[in-house]
Amino acid sequence: MPFLDELTPSNAVLFMQSLDGVAGVVSITSLCTIIFLNSWRISFNYRSLLRLMVYTDCVAWVFDFLSLTYLPDTCPGWTFQVLSNVVWCIKDTFKFTYIVWRTIYTFSATRQDIDPIWVHIGSMGAGIVSFVLYAVFMAFYYSGFRQCTAVDEESAQIPLLVLYVYWLMVDVVCTLSIIWTVYRIAYPKTMGQHKSQMQHLRNSLMKSITRELKRLVITAGLGSFICGAKLYEIFHSGPPILNIKNTLFTLSQHVLVLSVLRWVPFDEAEVSSRENFELVERS
């Protein structure tokens, strides 16, 4: 193929960088998907965080595009760049809150000794920590927002390192926890006195949550890979080893968004007494 023959190492890198620059198209695709499938409404439940994640991601990409319409090192371009990062900070808060909620809630379904309040505290706490760490990184990177066009990459290295370490920990822990939880449900014979409880969960939950959990594992797994690559780049100065991080991030989010498309908006009359934020599966 002539196109592939022309992809020398340097050209391949440029191609991937160009592809990474239009990663926002994937977010627009996610937005179109939830709109066309009539799943765009926001409700007071954790699943709506994925919709909010898509909305804020699209807004951030718009700001990022507007920043490119100005010359480098100009105040308007700097302002739009700051706005895009602020919105991405909020987007990641929604994303990690949902991932942790889905992980803890699935795990709590296999046990009766976990108070539902800890599900909410753990989920919201994870999102708040992500928000704070991202905000600290921006404060260092943009020199406290004191001067227009000011960027301090050197001072922002440690906050960026801490942020990616945290994201990596969340992604790895959630991935392993979900795999273990599904294993517990799928093989109740290993649970001793909880065998009957696990068998009931296997019959009532496996079919409805397996698809969603697979998507969550893909999202968290890709997040682990991306964060690991970024940490390697921070510790080893040199060219990036992964030139399509933004594209992989948005693709993993799109996979996660697919998990909400089989659920109807919040219906208080059909909510279980144990979890006030659970949605009812579309009939």
Order of alpha helices (4+ residues) and beta strands (2+ residues): alpha-alpha-alpha-alpha-alpha-alpha-alpha-alpha-alpha
